[in-house]
Amino acid sequence: MIMAAVNTATVPAPINNDWWMGRHRAMAQRAQQGNVDLVLIGDSITHAFGGQPDTGDSFHNRGKDTWDLFFGDARTLNLGISGDRTQHVLWRLDNGELDGINPKVVEIMIGTNNVGSNTPEEIAEGVVAVADRVHAKLPNAKILLMGVFPRATVESAQRKAVDDVNAILAKMKLPQVTYLNIGPVFLDKKGEIPDAVMPDKLHPMAYGYRLWGMAMEPTLSKLLGRRPITQNNPMNSAVVPVTHNRDFALYDWDTRHQFVITSLRASNPRVVFIGDSITHRWGGSPMGPGDNTPPTGQAIWDVYFKPWGAANLGFGWDRTENVLWRIEQGELDGIHPEAFVVLIGTNNIGFNTPSEIGDGVRAITESIRSRHPKAKILLLNVLPRSEKADSPDRIAVAHVNRELARISGVEHLDIGSELLQPDGSIASSTMGDFLHPTQDGYRVMARRIDQALKKMLR
């Protein structure tokens, strides 16, 4: 008689070391405290996301910004342990980690560590066993079963195994289970995983966790019965809030961000300018430690905008996604401006389509509006760039500005034509490098913005 092979992915088993057992006990103890609406179950990918329990692991909170935004109400339990396979999760669930709680939703993302030890069919069976165990212990909870995240390179055996597992899971019909595969958000157009998302092609960093949170939110919010925290499309990088991730020495971006928060709360400006280096180089306050950007237009700023009590929130190199992160992380909190002047998007050209850039700028105006519903927003068209009128960059700017014109709830202002010569070329006297204004260029801009502010604010 031939005995059927045992599928190890479905046989509950612990990992017998002190660290693993210590985290397991901490999770079981947190469960006993109750007051949990959402549970995340998984391996190191879930473990490193953040939240409670925090067992002091060095990689914990890699996704802190995203965790705080989507799950930061302290009613979320993180049941991820680094290195776990499906069999280890089964053992944990059988030994107290779901006892004492009655969550609305349980999210499961497990199976990648079984690759190489089990076949795709065995891994899928192990994942289903986890979902079944959750349903048996928490029959009233809704289960959000995530497809296993992509890993390695597009042609690798590991990627194929993950794809095969997900194809099997997608066909399953399980009680109380919603299946969601967000794998494409982590991939570029060639199907590869960018370093900014998962440097080791397996574990997300901050940007990868933000993609996860945004892609999961529409489904998760529906299951939780709450309004979506965001409805922006994570496939468009222009709307995915991220920190500055370009290594240039002009200034310390993080230091400037913190200095801006402190300075604005002390000064409570009447008008706030938001943008990239074009705004940054204008001058004005706040300028702080580590800020080496030369204030080309300082004299112009002092004449036109110092009387307005204006603040300059321009950051060199910024794209729309960096501005979104800065706003989300507190730059506009604790102040009460009457107006915002927004000029952003030129650094997204070459990385995003005009439509995507338009959505990024729209997301910024909506983020401002949600925090300051009574303030006016003056949205400037992206300035012309490159010397000649028929250059690819100039054509791209024109397409972007057509998208910006669709944004409602703001005052629009187009200054670009006043920086051009009759033949459409840019004069070096107004934009020396055909991108950043000179003092004369800032003077032209300041007059128009000042007029618009007087009209808006009477």
NULO-199255 format. One line per 4 residues: number of its first residue (from 1); their letters; for each residue x, y, z of C-alpha. Coordinates in steps of 0.05 Angstrom, whole numbers. Example, Ala and Ser with C-alpha at 12.3 -4.5 7.8 and 13.67 -1.06 7.14 Angstrom:
<atoms>
1	as	246,-90,156; 273,-21,143;
</atoms>
This chain:
<atoms>
1	mima	0,0,0; 28,68,-21; 20,122,32; 0,191,7;
5	avnt	53,243,18; 39,291,76; 32,364,57; 76,398,108;
9	atvp	44,465,92; -20,443,126; 10,410,188; 14,459,247;
13	apin	85,467,272; 121,518,316; 190,546,307; 226,527,371;
17	ndww	270,585,388; 264,637,443; 255,697,397; 198,665,357;
21	mgrh	163,640,420; 172,707,453; 137,743,397; 82,691,395;
25	rama	69,701,469; 67,776,461; 15,770,406; -28,722,446;
29	qraq	-24,769,506; -45,829,463; -104,789,436; -126,774,507;
33	qgnv	-134,849,518; -188,852,465; -209,917,431; -188,894,362;
37	dlvl	-225,910,297; -173,888,247; -121,831,247; -64,824,198;
41	igds	-35,754,193; 30,738,158; 105,731,158; 162,783,158;
45	itha	126,825,105; 69,836,154; 114,836,215; 156,895,190;
49	fggq	94,937,173; 86,963,244; 34,967,299; 23,925,361;
53	pdtg	53,885,390; 121,918,381; 171,866,405; 232,909,394;
57	dsfh	253,881,327; 300,925,287; 259,921,222; 192,935,256;
61	nrgk	156,998,232; 186,1000,162; 118,1020,138; 103,1066,197;
65	dtwd	76,1125,156; 27,1080,121; 10,1041,184; -5,1104,222;
69	lffg	-49,1131,166; -90,1068,154; -86,1029,219; -62,1079,271;
73	dart	-124,1078,314; -91,1024,359; -148,974,344; -105,934,295;
77	lnlg	-67,871,315; -5,851,276; 3,775,276; 63,773,230;
81	isgd	127,736,248; 189,738,205; 205,671,171; 136,640,180;
85	rtqh	105,591,133; 33,570,131; 45,512,180; 74,561,231;
89	vlwr	14,607,226; -32,547,236; 4,529,300; 0,601,326;
93	ldng	-75,605,312; -85,540,349; -47,567,408; -82,630,430;
97	eldg	-68,686,380; -141,694,362; -169,682,431; -204,739,466;
101	inpk	-218,781,404; -278,792,358; -250,831,299; -291,856,240;
105	vvei	-238,836,189; -178,789,187; -128,801,131; -82,743,111;
109	migt	-19,746,68; 23,683,76; 58,631,34; 121,662,4;
113	nnvg	167,626,53; 138,559,31; 165,570,-39; 221,521,-51;
117	sntp	196,473,2; 126,460,-24; 92,457,-92; 45,514,-112;
121	eeia	-13,466,-100; 12,449,-30; 24,523,-14; -46,541,-37;
125	egvv	-74,485,6; -36,513,66; -62,583,54; -133,557,50;
129	avad	-122,519,114; -103,585,148; -166,618,122; -208,559,145;
133	rvha	-177,561,214; -192,635,220; -264,624,199; -272,567,249;
137	klpn	-246,609,307; -278,675,285; -341,656,247; -367,728,246;
141	akil	-304,759,219; -296,776,146; -232,750,116; -190,789,66;
145	lmgv	-144,738,33; -87,772,-4; -51,741,-63; 22,725,-47;
149	fpra	64,786,-65; 110,780,-125; 183,765,-111; 249,757,-148;
153	tves	255,772,-223; 200,764,-274; 231,701,-305; 251,667,-240;
157	aqrk	225,601,-213; 204,637,-149; 161,687,-187; 128,631,-227;
161	avdd	113,592,-163; 80,653,-132; 39,666,-195; 17,593,-195;
165	vnai	-4,597,-122; -45,660,-136; -78,629,-197; -103,571,-153;
169	lakm	-126,618,-97; -164,662,-146; -209,602,-163; -226,584,-91;
173	klpq	-294,598,-62; -288,602,14; -337,624,67; -332,697,89;
177	vtyl	-270,705,44; -255,761,-5; -194,747,-48; -151,806,-70;
181	nigp	-87,804,-111; -51,871,-112; 14,845,-141; 14,890,-203;
185	vfld	23,953,-160; 92,930,-141; 116,919,-212; 143,964,-267;
189	kkge	122,960,-339; 170,902,-351; 142,862,-293; 204,874,-250;
193	ipda	203,899,-178; 236,968,-172; 289,976,-117; 248,1033,-86;
197	vmpd	191,983,-74; 229,921,-51; 305,929,-52; 315,854,-43;
201	klhp	257,836,-89; 219,807,-30; 210,854,29; 176,922,19;
205	mayg	206,986,44; 166,1049,59; 144,1060,-13; 123,988,-20;
209	yrlw	82,991,44; 47,1054,19; 29,1018,-46; 2,960,-4;
213	gmam	-40,1005,39; -69,1045,-19; -84,984,-62; -118,947,-5;
217	eptl	-157,1006,22; -218,1006,-25; -233,933,-8; -212,937,65;
221	skll	-254,999,80; -315,966,49; -305,905,93; -294,948,155;
225	grrp	-354,991,139; -314,1056,140; -303,1112,89; -240,1100,47;
229	itqn	-180,1138,75; -157,1149,3; -184,1132,-65; -122,1152,-104;
233	npmn	-96,1101,-153; -31,1069,-128; -12,1052,-199; 1,1127,-209;
237	savv	66,1144,-171; 48,1218,-174; -7,1207,-121; 32,1159,-75;
241	pvth	60,1201,-17; 134,1188,-7; 193,1223,24; 248,1254,-17;
245	nrdf	289,1197,-45; 341,1231,-88; 410,1240,-59; 431,1311,-74;
249	alyd	473,1355,-30; 437,1422,-40; 403,1415,27; 379,1367,80;
253	wdtr	308,1352,58; 287,1319,124; 317,1375,166; 280,1427,124;
257	hqfv	215,1389,132; 220,1389,208; 243,1461,209; 184,1482,166;
261	itsl	135,1449,214; 165,1485,274; 172,1552,239; 102,1554,210;
265	rasn	68,1539,276; 106,1597,307; 92,1647,251; 21,1625,229;
269	prvv	28,1654,158; -28,1687,121; -6,1659,53; 31,1594,41;
273	figd	70,1579,-23; 78,1505,-39; 124,1478,-93; 192,1453,-116;
277	sith	258,1489,-128; 224,1543,-169; 187,1564,-106; 245,1546,-60;
281	rwgg	295,1592,-95; 248,1651,-88; 272,1660,-17; 232,1683,42;
285	spmg	220,1645,105; 228,1593,131; 301,1581,112; 336,1539,163;
289	pgdn	395,1493,180; 424,1452,123; 388,1495,71; 440,1514,18;
293	tppt	392,1532,-38; 410,1603,-62; 350,1650,-55; 352,1680,-125;
297	gqai	288,1721,-116; 296,1743,-44; 292,1818,-59; 229,1807,-100;
301	wdvy	198,1763,-46; 211,1817,7; 175,1870,-35; 114,1831,-56;
305	fkpw	103,1774,-6; 134,1794,60; 76,1844,70; 28,1785,61;
309	gaan	62,1748,118; 77,1693,68; 114,1627,80; 155,1590,28;
313	lgfg	144,1515,28; 184,1502,-35; 230,1441,-33; 282,1431,-87;
317	wdrt	272,1370,-131; 203,1356,-104; 149,1321,-144; 76,1318,-129;
321	envl	84,1254,-88; 135,1288,-42; 89,1348,-31; 33,1299,-13;
325	wrie	78,1266,38; 98,1333,69; 26,1354,77; 6,1287,105;
329	qgel	64,1291,155; 43,1356,186; 69,1416,148; 0,1448,144;
333	dgih	-23,1429,213; -31,1481,268; -35,1541,221; -93,1582,193;
337	peaf	-73,1613,126; -122,1650,83; -92,1627,17; -45,1577,-15;
341	vvli	-4,1587,-78; 13,1521,-111; 64,1511,-166; 85,1438,-175;
345	gtnn	92,1384,-228; 151,1401,-271; 196,1348,-238; 144,1294,-253;
349	igfn	153,1305,-327; 190,1245,-355; 165,1200,-299; 90,1208,-306;
353	tpse	40,1221,-361; 5,1289,-363; -58,1257,-337; -21,1225,-279;
357	igdg	12,1292,-262; -55,1326,-264; -82,1274,-215; -22,1287,-170;
361	vrai	-34,1362,-169; -109,1351,-158; -92,1306,-99; -50,1362,-69;
365	tesi	-107,1413,-76; -155,1363,-44; -107,1350,13; -101,1424,25;
369	rsrh	-176,1433,21; -189,1377,71; -145,1412,123; -164,1484,107;
373	pkak	-233,1485,76; -241,1560,82; -174,1579,50; -168,1601,-23;
377	illl	-122,1561,-69; -85,1596,-126; -61,1542,-174; -6,1564,-222;
381	nvlp	4,1530,-289; 70,1493,-295; 121,1543,-323; 151,1533,-392;
385	rsek	218,1497,-394; 271,1485,-447; 292,1543,-492; 253,1528,-556;
389	adsp	178,1526,-564; 178,1459,-601; 221,1422,-550; 193,1356,-522;
393	dria	193,1385,-451; 154,1447,-473; 103,1404,-508; 97,1360,-445;
397	vahv	85,1422,-402; 29,1444,-449; -5,1376,-441; 3,1379,-365;
401	nrel	-28,1448,-362; -88,1424,-401; -98,1372,-346; -90,1425,-292;
405	aris	-145,1466,-324; -194,1410,-306; -182,1418,-231; -241,1452,-198;
409	gveh	-248,1490,-133; -185,1532,-145; -166,1598,-178; -122,1586,-239;
413	ldig	-65,1630,-261; -22,1623,-323; 42,1664,-320; 83,1623,-369;
417	sell	68,1665,-431; 97,1727,-398; 164,1693,-391; 170,1680,-466;
421	qpdg	196,1719,-525; 151,1733,-586; 177,1671,-621; 158,1627,-561;
425	sias	230,1617,-537; 251,1630,-466; 296,1690,-455; 357,1677,-412;
429	stmg	341,1742,-377; 278,1712,-346; 300,1639,-338; 375,1632,-341;
433	dflh	376,1556,-346; 309,1554,-383; 277,1523,-321; 289,1567,-260;
437	ptqd	269,1641,-260; 321,1695,-253; 307,1756,-210; 272,1788,-270;
441	gyrv	231,1725,-279; 211,1724,-206; 191,1798,-213; 143,1781,-270;
445	marr	113,1724,-230; 107,1764,-166; 67,1820,-199; 16,1771,-226;
449	idqa	10,1731,-162; 4,1794,-120; -53,1819,-164; -88,1751,-159;
453	lkkm	-81,1749,-83; -109,1820,-76; -169,1799,-118; -179,1733,-80;
457	lr	-172,1762,-11; -200,1832,-25;
</atoms>
